[in-house]
Amino acid sequence: MEFWYGLYGMQSPRVYPRSWARMYQEVVDHAARAEDLGYDSFWLTEHHFWYDGYCPSILPVLAAIARRTSRIGIGTGCLLLALHDPLRDAEDAAFLDVLSNGRLILGLAPGYRPEEFAGLGPDHKTKASRLYESIEVLKKALTQERFSHDGKFFHYDDVGLVPKPLQKPHPPIWIGSGWSPVQARNIGRRGLAYWAGPALDLESVHKLTVEYAQAARTAGVPESEIKLAVFRDVCIAETREEALRIREQDLLPMYEEQYVSYGYILDESGGRRRDLIREHPLFKQIVRSFIVGTPDQIIRDIERYQAIGIEFFMPRIMLISQNRDRILRQMELFAREVIPHFKH
């Protein structure tokens, strides 16, 4: 099992305002520390037009991380490709893969916030089709000397990208997905790697990964290309009491401040809920998705994901307070006590 570390959005929320300059320096420091501790990769996350400065541009920050590190993979989690010009993203990705000596991992997603589409221009209703056409453009640009493309959204005539990425045929591509079984099936039938997002309990993740894998096999995708990843919110400490205190002080407020008000959570009808209280069944499902406890307890929970076929696991140790010491303690404890159990 590989262990990815992230996601970092470099935010300054109302309840814990901080200097962005300091946060951007710290994310580079944390990436270097993650490399020292043996994590396989380090990931950033993108969003736009949120009051707290949520990182709108992943690749420049990853370039800074690439220059401070030498071994750890660097990942986009996720690059919101449906909001971008895919040829421009292909240029930046190829450059970053060269700059990092072949360490880039491309996590891609369509995006989901209507405010971002309204601000940047694409039609929110076309996000899924734009994403998959953009991936087609991306692959052509990264692998072919010259190419043309005449699609529904993008048109290029005899263009070539220089330099090409070091990784062949291109950096690994993962598609981040939330609550939708339709999206899981679409990812599978296209032979793309599937990365299940946060706030889903184990049962929900399992149902989605089954949908993904069945669609991939029905489409004739080779078993070697059917890949499963998940990221979970983790609170780890020497005692369960301390882990629960971290959950109460930092993780639950983050969901109330960010994910609920952000519109990430869907109800049974597919509508976005921005008004959940902790007693609501949907919020309780979110809490069930957390992995909280001592290293032994964390190991047992991760083994349950391993049992359903998860090969790549991201512990998200992110706190609304951005308490540097608390984050580093958890990062180090996870690396020292949990990762070796899965690497022997």
N, C-alpha and C positions, 0 to 999 in steps of 0.2 A: 504494500500500500504506500502511495505517495502522500505527503502532507504539504498542502499549500497553506500559506499564511496570508491573511488579509481579512476583510477588505478595508482599505483606507480611503476615506473620502475627504479628509482634511477640513472638517466643519467647525464652525464657531457658533454653537447654538445659544439662544438667549439665556438659558439657565447656567451655562458655563462659557461665557465669551472668552476667546483667546486670540492672540496675534496669529494671523495667517502666516506671516514670515516665520514665526517660531514653529508652527505646525509643519510647514513644508520642510524645514530643516530636520525636525524630529522624524518625519517619515523616512527620510534618507538614512538617518541613524538607526531606526528600527529595522530597515531592510538589511543593513550591514550586520546588525545583531542577529537577525533571523538566519543569515548565511552562516555566521559563526556557530549557531546552535544546531545546524543541520537540517533546517527546513528545505524542502525541495524547490519551492518557488514562493514569490512574494507578489501580492496582487493589489491593484488600485481599482477604484470604482468611479463612474462618471454620472453626473446629472447636471442639469442646467436650471438657472432662474430660481433657485431656492435661496431664501433670505440668508442662510448661514454660510454661504460661500462654498457649498458642496462642489468638489473638484470638477470643473467643466472640461478639463483637457488632460487626459491621462498620459499621453505619450511623452510630452516634455518632462513630466515628473519621472517617468520610467527611464528617460535618458540620463537624468541626474543619478538615479539609482544604479544604472548600468556602469557609470564611471566610478562608483564607490564600491562595487562588488565585482566578483570575478567568476563565481560558480553558480549561484542561485538563479533559477529561472525567474523571469519577470513577466507578469501576466496582466492582461486587461480584463477586469471583471465587473461590468462588461463594457466594452466599447459599443456605444449605441449606434450601430452601423446604419440603421434605417434613417437616422437624422443627418447622415454625412454624405459627402461625395466619395464613393468607394475607391475611385482611382487615386484620389488624394490620400485616403487612408492607406492604400496599398503602398504608395511612395513612402509614407512615414513609417509603416511597419517594416518595409524592406530596409530602410535606413537604420531603424532601431535594432533590427536583427544583426546587421553588420556591426553596429556600434557595440553591441553586447556580446559579440563573438558567438552568435547563434543561440541566444537564450530566451528569445521572445516566445510567449504563448498567447494566442489570440482568443480571448473569451469575447463572444459577440452576442448581442441581443437587439431586439427591435426597439426597445424603450416602451414605456407605457403611460407616461404622464402627458395628458393633452396639452398642458401649458408649454411643454418643450417643443411639441410639433407646431403649435401656434407661433411660438417665438422664432423657430428656425425655418419654418416654411412647409415641410412635407405634410401631406394629408394624413392625419392620425389613422384613418380607416384603412390606409394602404400599407401600414407598417410591416405586416408579415410578408406580403409579396415584395415590398421594397427590400426587406432583409435578405430574402433568398436570391433575388436578382443581384443584390450587392455582393453577396458571397460568390456568385458566379463571376462577376467582374473581378473581384479580389483575386480569385484563383487564377484567372486568365492572366492578369497583370503580373502576378508573382511567379508564374511558371513559363509563360510564352515569351519568346524574343519580341514579337510584335503581335498585336491582336486587334480585331474589330469586334464591336458589340452593338447590336441593334435590338434593344429590349423595350419594355413598356415604359420604363423610367429613365434609362440611361442609354446614351448613344456615343460611341467612340469609333473613330475610323483610323485604322492603321497606326496605333500608338504603341510605344515600347517603354518599359520602365527600367531605369538604370539608377543605382545598382540593384541587382536581384538579392534576395535574402540568402544568407549562408545556409540555412536549413533547407533541405530538399525533400519533397518538391516545394514546400513552404512551411512556415511555422505551424505548429499544431493549432487546430481550430476547434473550439468548444462553443456550444450554444447554450447560453443561460436561459433557463425557463422557470416560470413561476408555478401557477396553480392549474394550468390548462392541459388536459389530456390531449386535446387537438394539437396543441403545439408539440407535445411529447411525441405524438405519432408523426407529425411533419418532420421533426428532426430525425427520427429513426429512418423513415423511408428515404431520406436523402443521404443516409450514410454518414451523418455527422455525429460527433461526440456530444453527449448529453450531460448537462450540469444542472442539478436541481437546486433551486434557490432556498432562501430561508423561510421560517415561519410555518413550515409544513412538518407535521409529526411523522414518525417512522412509517405508520400505516399509509399515509397519503403519499409519501415518497415512494414506497414500494409499489403502489398502484400505478404511479406515473412511470416508473422505470420499467414495469412490465409492459405497459402500453408502448413505450419507446422500443424495447427490445423486440417485441412481437412485430411491430411495424417494420423494423429494420430487417428481421429475418424473412418476413414475407416478401420484402423487396429484393431479397438476395444479397444483402450486405454481408460481406465476410465477417466471421466472428471476431477477427482481430481488429475490426473497425467499430465494433459495438463497445463503446466505453462509457462508464458511468462515474460521475463525480457528485459530491454533495457538499454544501457548506452549512455548518451549524453554529449557532451562537453558543459559546463555551464560557463557563465560569468555573475555573479550577483553583483549588487552594489546598493547603495541607489538611484542613478540616472541612467537613460539610457545612458547618455553621458559618465559616468564613465565606465559602462559595455562595451560600444562600444570601449572605449579607451583600456580596458584590452584585448578585442578581437583583436584589431589592433596591440598592442604591444607584446602580449604573445601567443595568440591562433593561429592566422594566420601564424606567423613565425614558430610555432611548426609544423604545417602541412607541410609547405614548407621544413623545415629542416628534419623532421622525416617521416611522413606518405607517402608523395609523393616519396621522394628519397628512402624510405624503400621498395617500391614495393607493398604497401597494396592496392592502388587504381586500380580497374579494368576498362578497357574500354568496349565498347559494344560487342567486340568480345571475351572478357575474358582475354585479354592480360594485363599485369601489366604495368602501366604507371609510369615512374620515371621522367617525363619532363613537368609536368603541370604548366602553369602559372595561375595567379589568374583569368584571363579573360576567361579561358577555361570552357565550359559547365560543365565538371565533377567537376572542382574546385568550380564552383558556386553551384553545388548540395551539395558539402561538407559544404559550408557556410550555406546553408539552413538548414542543420541538427543541427547547433548550437542553443542553447537556451540562449539568451542574453537579459538582461534587469533588471528591478527592481523586487523585490519579487512578486508583483502582476502579472507582466508579465510572470515571471517564472511559477507561479502557473497555469495561463491560458494555457501555453504550455504543462505542465505536464498533465493537465486535458484532453488534446487532446489524449495523449498516454493512459491514463486511459480508455478513451472511446473506444479504440480498443482492450481492454483486457489486457493491461500491468499491472501486479500486483507488479513488482519489478523494481525499478528505481534507476539507478546509476548516480548521478551527478559527472562528471569528471572535477574537478577544478584543472587542471594541467597546469603549465605555463613553457614555454621554459626557462624563466629566473630563475625558481625555487625560486621566491621571497617569502620568508617565510611569511612575514607580509601580503602580498596580498593574498596568499593562505588561511591563517588562517582567515582573515577578511571575505572572501567569504564563507569559511566553516561555520563560526559562523552565518553569515547572513542567509544562506540557512537553517541552523538548527533552528534558532530562528523564522524566518518568513514564511518559506515554509513548512517544515515538519509538524508543528501542524495543518495546514489546512487539511492535508490528514489523520490525526490521531484522529480527534474528532469523 
